[in-house]
């Protein structure tokens, strides 16, 4: 499950903006250069800002993308949590969030092909079905990571119900 700081990989606040503005090939080069294996982590945390709206994308269980459908699977079900500090329904914001989510899946597929499938162009395990995006809802809870900064998350029960924080 999602426990321990060594299972979390936090990206810089401009990561998604840069990902939206560059090719996946450039980011694969960066990941290789820094010797980061994103699939060895259970949680990828990526802040995002669209106009003045701040939010957080959290990719959970990406390393289990090939295993989650197997009988007896009991680890974190792969999904993308999109955490908003407050509700928004503006079409422009929703479009920006959806574009970011699509780009995250494309980036993960590119990394998967390079690191796990010997550049097999047909290998695309991260789809909207295998890695769904959800926006949690419910009561606001204060959480801290390493005691350094508060993150306001929302308690929820939905398709990522196997999570344990």
C-alpha positions in Angstrom: 0.0 0.0 0.0 1.0 3.7 0.1 3.2 3.8 3.2 6.7 5.2 3.7 8.4 8.3 2.2 10.6 6.1 0.0 7.4 5.1 -1.9 6.7 8.7 -2.8 8.3 10.6 -5.7 7.5 14.4 -5.6 8.0 16.4 -8.8 8.7 20.2 -9.0 5.7 22.5 -9.3 6.4 23.3 -13.0 6.6 19.6 -14.0 3.2 19.3 -15.7 3.5 22.7 -17.4 6.8 21.6 -18.9 5.4 18.3 -19.8 2.5 20.0 -21.6 5.0 22.2 -23.5 7.6 19.6 -24.5 7.9 16.2 -26.1 7.9 13.0 -24.0 11.3 12.2 -25.6 12.8 15.2 -23.8 11.4 14.1 -20.4 12.6 10.6 -21.0 16.1 12.0 -21.5 15.8 14.0 -18.2 14.6 10.9 -16.2 17.5 8.8 -17.6 19.9 11.6 -16.9 18.8 11.9 -13.3 18.6 8.0 -13.0 15.0 8.1 -11.7 12.9 5.0 -12.0 9.3 6.3 -11.6 7.9 2.8 -11.6 9.8 1.9 -8.4 7.6 4.4 -6.5 4.0 3.7 -5.5 3.0 7.4 -5.5 4.0 10.2 -7.9 3.0 13.7 -6.7 2.7 16.5 -9.2 1.5 20.0 -8.4 -0.4 21.8 -11.2 -1.6 25.4 -11.8 -4.0 26.4 -14.5 -4.5 30.2 -14.5 -4.9 30.9 -10.8 -6.3 27.5 -9.9 -3.9 25.2 -8.1 -4.4 21.5 -7.8 -2.4 18.3 -7.3 -2.2 15.2 -9.5 -1.2 12.0 -7.7 -0.5 8.9 -9.7 -1.0 5.8 -7.6 0.1 2.3 -8.3 1.7 2.9 -11.7 4.2 0.1 -11.0 1.3 -2.3 -10.7 -0.2 -1.5 -14.2 0.3 -5.0 -15.5 -0.8 -6.8 -12.3 -3.9 -5.1 -11.0 -6.3 -7.3 -13.1 -4.8 -10.6 -11.8 -6.8 -12.7 -9.3 -5.8 -12.0 -5.7 -4.3 -8.6 -6.5 -4.2 -6.7 -3.2 -1.9 -3.7 -3.7 -2.7 -0.2 -4.8 -5.1 -0.1 -7.8 -3.5 2.2 -10.5 -5.3 5.5 -10.8 -4.8 9.3 -11.0 -6.2 11.4 -8.2 -6.8 15.0 -9.1 -7.1 16.9 -5.8 -8.6 20.3 -5.9 -8.4 22.6 -2.8 -11.9 23.8 -3.7 -14.6 22.8 -6.2 -14.5 24.3 -9.7 -16.7 23.7 -12.6 -15.3 26.2 -15.2 -15.0 24.6 -18.6 -11.6 26.1 -19.2 -10.2 24.6 -16.0 -11.8 21.2 -16.7 -10.2 21.2 -20.2 -6.8 22.1 -18.7 -7.1 19.3 -16.1 -8.1 16.7 -18.8 -5.2 17.8 -21.1 -2.8 17.4 -18.2 -4.2 13.9 -17.4 -3.9 12.9 -21.0 -0.3 14.1 -21.2 0.6 12.3 -17.9 -0.7 9.0 -19.4 1.3 9.6 -22.7 4.4 10.4 -20.6 4.0 7.2 -18.5 3.5 5.1 -21.7 6.7 6.6 -23.2 8.6 5.8 -20.0 7.2 2.3 -19.8 8.2 1.6 -23.4 11.7 2.8 -22.8 12.3 1.2 -19.4 10.2 -1.9 -19.5 9.5 -2.9 -23.1 12.6 -2.3 -25.2 10.9 0.5 -27.1 8.0 -1.6 -28.3 5.8 1.1 -29.9 2.7 -1.0 -29.3 3.1 -1.1 -25.6 0.7 1.4 -24.1 -0.6 0.1 -20.8 -1.7 3.5 -19.4 -5.2 4.2 -20.7 -8.2 6.0 -19.3 -9.5 2.5 -18.3 -6.3 1.1 -16.8 -5.3 4.4 -15.1 -8.6 6.3 -14.5 -8.6 9.8 -13.2 -10.9 10.6 -10.3 -11.5 13.7 -8.2 -12.0 12.8 -4.6 -14.8 14.3 -2.6 -15.8 14.4 1.1 -14.5 15.9 4.3 -11.3 17.9 4.3 -8.5 16.3 6.3 -5.1 17.8 7.1 -2.2 15.5 6.2 1.6 16.1 6.3 4.4 14.4 4.4 7.6 14.2 6.4 6.2 16.9 8.7 7.2 19.6 6.2 4.1 21.0 4.6 0.3 20.5 4.9 -1.6 19.0 2.1 -5.4 19.3 2.2 -6.9 16.1 0.8 -10.4 14.9 0.7 -11.6 11.6 2.3 -13.4 9.5 -0.3 -14.6 6.1 -1.4 -14.6 5.5 -5.1 -12.8 3.4 -7.8 -9.5 3.8 -5.9 -11.0 2.3 -2.8 -8.1 0.0 -2.1 -6.0 3.0 -0.9 -4.7 3.2 2.6 -2.9 6.4 3.8 
